[in-house]
Amino acid sequence: MGKVLVEKLLRRCPSVNRLFVVIRTKRGVDANQRINELRNEGLFEPLLKMNPNAFDKLIVIPGDMSQKRCGISEEDRQVLIENTSVIFHTAASVRFDDSLSSALKLNTRGTVELLEMAKEMKKLEVFEYVSTTYCNVGINTTIEERVYPSHLDWKILLKALDLDEYSLDLLVYKLQWTQPNTYTLSKSLTENAVLEASQHIPACIIRPSVVISVSEEPVPGWTDNLNGVLGVTTGVSKGVLRTFKCSPYAALDYIPVDSAINGMLAGAWYKRFHDTGHLEVFNEAYGDTLSVTYDDIVNNGVIINHTTPMENYCWYPFIILTNNTYYFHFLFYFLQLLPALIQDFGLMCARQKRFILRLNIKIYNAAIALSDFTGIPFTFANDNFYGIDKMMTPEDKKNFPISVSRTKSEDIRGYMKAAQEGIKKFIFHEKEENLEQNVKIHWRLYYIDRATRVLLLGAAAWQVFRLASLVAFWI
């Protein structure tokens, strides 16, 4: 989301004087180099064609939100304190399997440290914290636009974090209580910290639902990760994922990342010019008017793969959805693990590196982690969020559309196709000229898949017939 936010501010907000970007060193690449690498990303191509000097407004602040004082030097800290007017806090770990200490460091302590800095800022007009609609799903299936009190005190946890990380991680399942994972727990705790700080600074919380690829601008289909539902759909398209634990008829509340950023900017604008004096919370969710069931995703995905298949996939794409734990494990054993063992055996015979079984273990862990969200239908109140749209001018609605009518709710398949094309282009770097050959391979695998099914069913029927004949003989 951070990249799309930067692009949108540079392209649509010419009055922005300077844009401070706090960014950490990652895999040996320092903050300045990481910013320079953004120029080569497809997301920024339209912007740089329109304004080659757009990046001149960016001021890089090396930092690390998992460190004390956000890992920012004293000199840079003073620059931020004296010049910052709006804070968009998007930095977070979205891993469901993070240790409790890691999640608390980045998601909770990092935000608390930033809030303390914000209290010193002389020109601060808005502090906007980006949370998630799912941070309170352990409390209720209907989530209102308010901060829910946590069963834990974030201050005590942060003190414990400083004293003994190891013991804290050992107690993770006890401390999570109704929270499904450390991500949602840390986000819930952080919201409570923001609520307390809102007595001293103008703060608001924006909660996007499931964020997925760009829908409209600047580049339809763009994405730089395979988190969440994009990982699931990609796994199916690659022929790797063949069963998934979810309720087929539960609706997925999703939001394209460009719509999510529009909502963030609109929420900050609303806080600045329509401040009510207390903490505003906006559920950036469209589930009441824009949703798609997992069964719809599968059905549309099958059709899309006929015309837009991916390269180098393991088998013809298909998937069986079930919310029954026992049936899921039965299917996973026969559709995932056994084929993985056979494929790895083939790789071993060919003296190539085996990886299919390890991949399926990761798939299993991800499926179990996501089942807390995919097996139950959730409802997110969004009156506050829709209220922003009513206050916007026609010009602002055009430049920062947040209403559901702008997200092409009638064309789910078209959006899914654009997302698939974006993944092929920006994640796997596939070439368009290979599409015709990929389609031929796709249909070849289709007939192999159907022939295999017929052979397996025939073998099973033959075994049943033999068993029945044997029983009849003994009778």
MOZIHU-V747091 format. One line per field, one symbol per residue. burial: + if it has 9 or more other ideal C-beta (glycine too) atoms within 8 Angstrom, else -. A space follows every 50 residues. Layout:
burial->???
//
This chain:
burial->+-+++++++++-+--+--+++++++-----+--++-++--+-++++++-- ---++-+++++++-+++--+++---++-++++++-++++---+--+-+-+ +++++++++++++++-+++-+--+-++++++++++++-----+-+-+--+ -+-+--++-++------++-++--++--+++++++++++++++++-++-- +++++++++++++++--++++++----+++++++++++++++++++++-+ ++++++++++++++++++++++------+++++++++---+-++++++-+ ++++++-++++-+-+++-+++++----+--+++-+++++++-++--++-- ---+-++-++--+++++-++++++++-+++++-++--++--+---++--+ ++---++++--++-+++++++++++++--+---+---++-++--++-++- -------------------------
//
